[in-house]
């Protein structure tokens, strides 16, 4: 699957990401991003096992939280850095659209993964992605990403069953050109 930059994705809950470009660096590729988030919206608690993520507030106010810690806030001109392996979330904590610029490093499969997650959310019209797509993505890319808020029982039992049923039903043909996951 070839992605042309800039590459824009939007979901049905008010999040828009523009992947501006990928910069090739000796210690791994860096993808430059810009996001726009409506008030109260933002991704749930999640982990990038292999990527650092940096967001600088251009306009608005970002709320963010590291798993197990208190909520914090950053205003225009301030930068938030989430180190790889750190469960985190962020949201628009203001009254206007939040606009941030930043990067993720190493780029790995993040552009494909988030594009597919947003598409799965748009299928349902809610923040919850379509079940078979979510099961496929969470299973295939488990070495790169985790969704902390999903209960362990769902991750260990429901998602694997849903994934296998999806295989039997041929639900994953659309992912035939999906990039290989990066192994830790």
Beta strands, then each sheet from edge to edge (+ up, - down):
strand 1: 7-10
strand 2: 15-23
strand 3: 30-37
strand 4: 46-48
strand 5: 52-59
strand 6: 62-66
strand 7: 72-74
strand 8: 79-82
strand 9: 88-92
strand 10: 98-105
strand 11: 145-147
sheet 1: 1+ 2- 3+ 10- 5+ 8-
sheet 2: 4+ 11-
sheet 3: 7+ 6- 9+
end
